[in-house]
Amino acid sequence: MSTNATGLTIDLLYFDGCPSYRQAWNDILDVLVEEKKDASVRLLAVEDLDRAKELRFAGSPTIWVNGRDLEDYRGDGVMACRVYKENNGKGWPSKRLLREKIKVAN
């Protein structure tokens, strides 16, 4: 999924120290297939704190749908594993949240 006619772009930002991004990646792809949505999906490694600050990286994994954070994070960039409260404290967002944000963006 790299080109799309709809203009939907999903970025998954991560760093290797937090493996939860793999589950998030799979869930993004699942939701796109389930919802029959076409999107440009990019996996972006955040390699250090300077880059995290520049991107306002909310921790790994951070997911942006059309440039907007799933939880509207507006804090400073951090190099930490992210926890999604809406998904019972797991290290990735729920498919429900992904689906909701994808539908709104498209």
Residue, then its C-alpha position, 0 to 999 in steps of 0.5 A: m500500500s504505497t499509492n492511493a487516490t484518496g489522499l489517506t496517509i498513515d505514518l507509524l513512527y517507532f524505535d527498535g526498543c519497543p516491539s509493540y509497533r509490530q502489532a500496531w503495523n499489523d492492526i493498521l493493515d487489517v483495518l485498511v483491508e476490513e474497511k476497504k480503504d486505500a492508503s499510503v502507509r509508511l514506517l518511520a524509525v525515530e533514531d534519537l532524542d533530537r529527532a523525537k523532539e523535532l517530530r514531537f514523537a509521543g513514544s513508540p508506536t506513534i501513529w499519524v493519520n493524515g499528519r494527526d496523532l491518534e490521541d492528539y498528542r501535543g507534548d514534547g518529543v520523547m524516546a519511550c514506549r507509548v501506552y494507549k489508555e483507550n486500549n487498556g494500557k497496551g502498547w498499541p492503539s485498539k482497532r476501534l480507534l484506528r478505524e474511527k480515525i481512518k473513517v474521519a480522515n477519509 
